[in-house]
Amino acid sequence: MRYTTFMKMAILYLTCANTGEADKISDVLLEKKLIVCAKKVPVSSKFFWKDKIENEEEIVLLLETKEELFDEIEREVRRLHSHKTFVLLSIPINRAAKGVEDWMREGLK
């Protein structure tokens, strides 16, 4: 099937405080069809916060979606995330393997 409009695919990068928070956020986003997939990666983070260097164990979520859903995803993350200031970044996808765009179109709102 060929589509006349190009979907701007994106990977959203989101840091979460722990696995429970990452699961809660990814479940809501999947149920609302705002993402088609969430990948959880445990990381050890070092960052500058309130005039000092902090060390934390965090979970990075890599969220597969389309760019136009960013604002709606950000609203959901803001509602569910434990931090007032969280890192949510959009990384545009320039190319994907055959079938990926169709799979995403079918799974997203």
C-alpha positions in Angstrom: 0.0 0.0 0.0 1.4 3.4 -0.9 0.6 6.6 1.0 0.6 10.1 -0.5 1.8 11.8 2.7 5.1 11.2 4.4 5.0 10.4 8.1 7.8 12.0 10.1 9.0 9.1 12.2 10.9 9.9 15.4 12.6 8.2 18.3 11.8 10.0 21.6 14.5 9.8 24.3 13.1 10.0 27.9 14.9 9.5 31.2 12.9 8.0 34.0 13.7 7.6 37.7 13.2 3.9 37.8 11.7 0.8 36.1 8.3 1.3 37.6 8.0 4.8 36.3 9.3 3.8 32.9 6.7 0.9 32.8 3.9 3.2 33.8 4.7 5.8 31.2 5.3 3.3 28.4 2.0 1.4 29.2 -0.1 4.6 29.0 1.6 5.8 25.8 1.1 2.4 24.2 -2.6 2.2 25.4 -3.3 5.6 23.9 -1.5 4.6 20.6 0.9 7.5 21.0 3.9 5.1 20.5 4.3 1.7 18.8 7.2 0.5 20.9 9.2 1.4 24.1 12.6 0.1 24.8 14.0 0.3 28.4 17.7 0.7 28.9 19.2 1.0 32.4 21.9 3.7 32.6 24.2 5.2 35.2 23.9 9.0 34.8 26.1 11.8 35.9 24.7 15.3 35.5 24.8 18.9 36.8 21.8 19.9 39.0 21.4 22.8 41.3 25.0 23.8 41.4 26.5 20.3 42.0 27.3 17.1 40.2 24.8 14.3 40.8 25.0 10.5 40.1 21.9 8.5 39.6 20.8 5.1 38.2 18.0 5.8 35.7 16.0 4.1 32.9 16.2 5.5 29.4 13.1 4.9 27.3 13.5 4.9 23.6 10.0 5.6 22.2 9.1 4.9 18.6 6.5 7.3 17.3 5.8 10.1 14.8 6.9 13.7 15.3 3.4 15.2 15.3 2.5 13.3 18.5 5.3 14.9 20.5 3.1 17.5 22.2 0.5 14.9 23.3 3.3 12.6 24.5 4.9 15.4 26.5 1.5 16.2 28.2 1.2 12.5 29.3 4.8 12.4 30.5 4.3 15.6 32.4 1.3 14.1 34.1 3.0 10.8 35.0 6.7 11.6 35.5 8.0 12.0 39.1 10.3 14.9 38.1 9.1 18.4 37.4 12.0 18.8 35.0 12.6 15.7 32.8 14.5 15.1 29.7 12.3 14.3 26.7 14.0 14.7 23.3 12.9 14.0 19.8 15.3 12.4 17.3 14.1 12.5 13.7 14.4 9.3 11.6 15.6 9.9 8.1 15.4 6.3 6.8 13.9 3.1 8.0 13.8 -0.5 6.8 11.0 -1.6 4.4 7.7 -2.0 6.3 8.6 0.1 9.3 6.5 3.1 8.3 3.5 0.9 7.5 3.8 -0.8 10.9 3.9 2.6 12.6 1.0 3.9 10.6 -1.1 0.9 11.7 -0.2 1.2 15.4 -0.4 4.9 16.0 -3.4 7.2 16.3 
